[in-house]
Amino acid sequence: MKLIFMGTPDFAVPCLESLIDAGHEVLAVFTQPDKPVGRKQILTPPDVKVCALKHGLTVYQPKSLRDVEAMDIIRSLSPDAIIVAAYGKILPKEMLDFPKYGCINVHGSLLPKYRGAAPIQWSVINGDAETGVTIMQMNEGVDTGDILMKISIPIGIDDTAESMFEKLSALGGEALVEALEKLERGELTPEKQEESVATYAPMLSKDIALIDWHNSGSAVHNLVRGLYSWPVAYTVLNGKKLKIIRTSPCDKKGEAGTILSLDPLTVACGDGSVVIHELQLEGKKRMDSKAFLVGHQLKTGEKLGG
């Protein structure tokens, strides 16, 4: 197929590379404009742009897809389909309707569950046993289009949002290539999404990262792994932010937020507790809990939290 690819972050890169490896003709790549990154605000290209240029592809970075120029480019290229993976911009109806096979999206959940910006993180935060990728026909709604294909994979007890991103981005590339082959052969029948079971996965913010120790041990553990590697769950120790990076659930009981043990470092929750394996105090390096305790004299019975 002759394709235009639209994507921005690292999640989308395996999809683009899978299309190239499968022999599809990628006419052009659309991605977000370069952005300043880090303390020095160095202008940095998106991961998809880096990948596209490595393969010698033409890259466009419009601020909006609603201007005349973007649509003129697409008309001139006349793609069979537009592939979208974590692009981050709304496609206007004229663009959605233009290609022969329409616009096809790779979404990191089993739709209609977790429509929206952060499906992978919320599946982990909510303690789901499985997730997956959906290849869908785009319409004017947010992840509301007809489903072409779904593939599921399990979420392990120690999986984080980061580890699931890696798994699902690879799976997305594989599923996309398979879906396009079947679509071209007329072997896929689009299915309407069941609105009654649809859920939404809003964009993450730092506001949800503060741990409430009154929640269950499993809920705290799920929050920690669902917010890794951004924005990272945290608690408060002596007035300073203490990031909690890696935990495991535990059956020990006690008053919520209380340190129950130092070996291993165990903190009570509303139901059960968590063992903290890695953490990072504000202004300090990330370290395992044993190394942390060498320089910080915590005591059993001490409480964490705001």
N, C-alpha and C positions, 0 to 999 in steps of 0.2 A: 504493500500500500504506500501511497504518497501521503506523508503525515506532517502536521505541524505539532510540535511538542511545547506544552506550557507547564513550567514547574520552577520552583525556587530553591528549597533547602535540600539537605543531604538525603532526606527520605525519597525524593524524586529521582535521584541519580541512577539507582539500579533500573528504574523503569526506562529511562532514556537509553542506558547502555544495552538493555535487553532488546529494545527495538532495533538498535543499530546491529547488534549481533545476529538478530533474526533476519536481517537483510531488508528491512523496511527502508524506504527512502525518506529520510527526515529532511524536509525542505527548509525548515527554519525552526529556531527555538525562541520562545518568548519567556522572559524571566523578569523578576523585579529589578529595579535600578540598584546599582551599587550603593552600599550604605556605610557610614562611618562606624567603626567597631573599636571597642576597648577604650582605655583611658586616654590614649593618644588620638582617638577618633580617626584611625586610618581607614581610608576609603577602600572597602573590601567587596569583591564581586561575589554573587551568590554561588553556591556549590554547583548548581546546574549550569551556570555560565562557564565556569572553569571546565566542567566536563565537556560541554558543547564545543568550546574552542579547541580543546585537546583533540577532538575528532574532526576539526576543520569545518564545523557547522556555522551557519549564519545566525547571529544572535540579535534579537530586538529586545529593548528594555523600556517600553512605553510607560509613562506615568499612569495612563488610563487606557482601557480598551474601548472607551466610548468615543474617542475622537475619530475623525474621518480617516486619518493616516493608517491606523491599525487595521481597520476594515479593508482599506484599499490594498494593503500588503497581502492580506489573506485572500482577497479576490484574485490578485495577480498570481498567487501561488497555486490556487485552486486545489487544495488538499482533498483526499478521499475522507479523511477524518482529522479532527483535532483532539489530541490526547492531553489530558490535564491531570497533574499529580501535585497536590500541595502548592498550587500557583499563588494563591492569596489575593486574587482579584476576581471580581464578578464579570462574567461574560455576558454581553448584551444579546438580546433575542436574535437579532440579525446574524450574529456570529454563530450562535447555537444552531441555527437552522441552515446555515450555508453548506457545510460539507455533505457529501453523499451519505456517509454513515454517521453524520452528526458529530457531537462532541462527547468524548468518552472519558470518564473520570475514574481514577484509582483512589479508593477511599479506605482508610485504615480501621474499618470496623465491619461487623456483620449487619449491614443496614436491614431494616430501618432503625436499629439500635445505634445510638451515639452518632447522630448527625451533628455536624458542626466542626469547630476548630481543633478540639483536643480529644479525639476519640480514644487514642491509645492510652493516654494518661488516665482518663476516667475509667477505662475498663480495669486498670490495675488498682486504682484507688477504691473502686467498688468491690474488689475482691472476686472478679469474674473468673470462672474456670477456663474460659476460652474466649478467643477473639478471632479476627481474620481480616481478609480484604474483600472488598466488593468492587467489581467492575460494573459501572453503571452508565446509562445514557443520561446525559445532563439535560435538565430543563431550567426554567427560571427560578425555581426554588433552591433552598440550601440543602443539597444532598437528598432531594426528593424524587429524582428521576427513576425511570424503570431499571430494574436490576437485570444485568446480562449474565453475571457469574458471581458466585461466592465460594471462597475457600476458607476453612477454619483451621486454627491451630490452638493447642493448649497454652495457658498461661501458668507457668510453674510458680510455686510458693515463694521462690527467691528471685523470680523475674522482676525487673524494674521497667519503668517506661522506656528507658534507654535501650535495654536489651530487647524489648518488644519492638521498638522502632527498627532495630537492625533486622530482626526476623521478618517483620511485616514489609519492610521496604524490598527485601529480596523476594519474598513471596509475591508482592505486587507486580514486580517485573515479570516473573514467570506466568502469573495469571493473566496479565495484560496481553502477552504474546499469544497465549492459548486462546484467549477470547477473540482477538483479532482474526486469527486463523479460522475459527468457527463462524465468526460473523461474516467473513468473506465467502464462506461456503454455504451460508444460509442455515447454519445448524443451531443458531441461538434464537430463542424466543424471549423477548423482553417481558419481564413480570412487574406488575404494579406493586409498589410497596404497601404494606398493610399499615395504614395510618394509626390504627388503634393501639399498636405496640411500639410506635416510634418514640425514641428518647433523644435528648439533646446533650451534647458535650461542649459546654461553653469554654472559651479561652481561659487558660489558667492565669492566676494573678498571685502576687505575694501574699495577698490577704488570707488565702486559705492554708498557708504554710505553717502557721503556728499550731503546734500540737496541743490538743485538748486531752490531757491525761485521764479525763473521766470517760473517754471512749474506751471500747474494749481493746485488749492487746492486739487482736487481729486487725481491727480498724486502724490502730496507730501504725502497725507494721505495713499495712496496705498504703497508707498515706505516705510513709517514708519512701517506699519503693516506687509509688506512682508519681512522686514529685522529684525523682532523681532522673536527670541531672539538673533540672530547673523546675521550680525556683528553689528546691531543697527544703524539706521539713525542718523545723527548728523548735527549740524550747529556750528558756532563759535560765542562766546560771549566774547568780550574784550580779544581776543587772546587765549581763552581756548575752548577746545572741549565741546560742550553741546549736550549730547545725547537726542534725542527726542523719547520717548518710547510709548506714547499713544496720539492720536489726533482724531479729527473728522472734516470733511469738513464743511465750512461755506461760506455764500454768500457775506460777507462784502468785499469791494474792497479797494485797496490802492496800493502804490508803493511796488513792490516785496521785501520781507524781512523786511518790516516795521512793528513794533508793533502797532496794531490798537487799542487794548484794553487790560487792565490788569485784568478785571473782566467780562468774563473769559479772560485768556491770549490768544490773537488772533494775528496771524501774516499773513500779506498780501502775496499772491502768484501772479503769472502772471495773473491768472484768478481766482477770488474768494480768499479764505483764509483758514487757518486751526486754530482750537482751540487746544491748547496744554494742555493736561490733566496731563501728567506725563513726567518728564525729569530728567536728571542727569548731573550735572556739573563735569568736569574732577576732579578726586580726592575726590569727595563728594558722599554721599549716594543718591540713587534714591528717589524721593519724588514727591508729587502732586504739581501742579503749584501754588496753594495758599500758601502752606508751603514754597515753593521756593522763592516766592515774599516777604515773611517776612524778609528774610535775604539778598535779592538782590534787590536793588532799581532800577528796570527797569522803563523806561518812555515811554509813547506813543510817537510815532515818531522816537524812537530809532530803529536802523537797526541791524538785525542779518546776519551773513554770513562771508565768508572769507575776 
